[in-house]
Amino acid sequence: MYCIVHIRAGEIRLSAMTTLVRTEVLPDIPTVAEFLPDYETTPWFGVGAPKNTPAEIFETLNKDINGSLADHKMKTRLADLGGLSV
């Protein structure tokens, strides 16, 4: 994953984004799909747990993770690191 701070500082130069459409964070960076129609690849992240993890643990993780992802400070930090919130 790239860091927006380094891109904006000119320390890293992106040729293109692999998202299907340009991002709000880096609107001047073209997408690969602009050169290769319908091209898209995006990273995703998941959380795993052992097979017999109690349901209460999953409920707690789900609540806490979704709460964190909804937090404005967390959204801003993820955007600064190049993450896209959907």
C-alpha positions as CSV (number, residue, x, y, z in Angstrom):
1,M,0.0,0.0,0.0
2,Y,1.2,3.5,-0.8
3,C,1.2,6.4,1.5
4,I,-0.6,9.5,0.3
5,V,1.9,11.8,2.2
6,H,4.8,10.5,0.1
7,I,2.9,10.8,-3.1
8,R,1.9,14.4,-2.3
9,A,5.5,15.2,-1.3
10,G,6.7,13.9,-4.7
11,E,8.7,11.1,-3.2
12,I,6.6,8.5,-4.9
13,R,5.2,8.8,-8.4
14,L,2.1,6.7,-9.3
15,S,1.6,5.7,-12.9
16,A,-2.0,4.5,-12.4
17,M,-4.5,3.3,-9.9
18,T,-6.0,-0.3,-10.1
19,T,-9.4,0.8,-8.9
20,L,-12.1,0.9,-11.6
21,V,-12.6,4.7,-11.2
22,R,-10.4,7.6,-10.1
23,T,-10.3,8.2,-6.4
24,E,-11.4,11.4,-4.6
25,V,-8.1,11.3,-2.7
26,L,-5.9,11.3,-5.9
27,P,-8.2,12.5,-8.7
28,D,-5.2,13.3,-11.0
29,I,-4.0,9.8,-11.1
30,P,-5.5,7.8,-14.0
31,T,-6.8,4.3,-13.6
32,V,-5.4,1.2,-15.4
33,A,-9.0,0.8,-16.7
34,E,-8.6,4.0,-18.7
35,F,-6.0,2.1,-20.8
36,L,-7.3,-1.5,-20.4
37,P,-11.1,-1.3,-20.3
38,D,-12.8,-3.1,-17.4
39,Y,-9.5,-3.7,-15.6
40,E,-9.9,-3.6,-11.8
41,T,-8.1,-5.1,-8.8
42,T,-8.5,-3.9,-5.3
43,P,-7.0,-5.1,-2.0
44,W,-9.2,-6.2,0.8
45,F,-8.6,-7.0,4.4
46,G,-10.2,-9.5,6.7
47,V,-10.1,-10.7,10.3
48,G,-9.9,-14.4,11.1
49,A,-10.3,-16.4,14.2
50,P,-10.0,-20.1,15.2
51,K,-12.7,-22.5,14.3
52,N,-14.3,-22.8,17.8
53,T,-14.3,-19.1,18.7
54,P,-17.4,-18.2,20.6
55,A,-20.1,-16.1,18.9
56,E,-19.8,-13.4,21.5
57,I,-16.2,-12.8,20.4
58,F,-17.3,-12.4,16.8
59,E,-20.0,-10.0,17.9
60,T,-17.6,-7.9,19.9
61,L,-15.0,-7.9,17.1
62,N,-17.7,-6.9,14.5
63,K,-19.0,-4.1,16.7
64,D,-15.5,-2.7,17.6
65,I,-14.1,-3.0,14.0
66,N,-17.2,-1.3,12.5
67,G,-17.1,1.4,15.1
68,S,-13.5,2.1,14.4
69,L,-14.1,2.2,10.6
70,A,-16.9,4.7,11.2
71,D,-14.8,7.0,13.2
72,H,-13.8,10.2,11.4
73,K,-10.2,10.2,12.7
74,M,-9.8,6.6,11.6
75,K,-11.3,7.3,8.1
76,T,-8.9,10.2,7.7
77,R,-5.9,8.2,8.8
78,L,-6.8,5.3,6.4
79,A,-7.2,7.8,3.6
80,D,-3.8,9.3,4.4
81,L,-2.3,5.8,4.1
82,G,-4.0,5.2,0.8
83,G,-7.0,3.2,2.0
84,L,-10.4,3.7,0.4
85,S,-13.5,3.5,2.6
86,V,-16.5,2.0,1.0
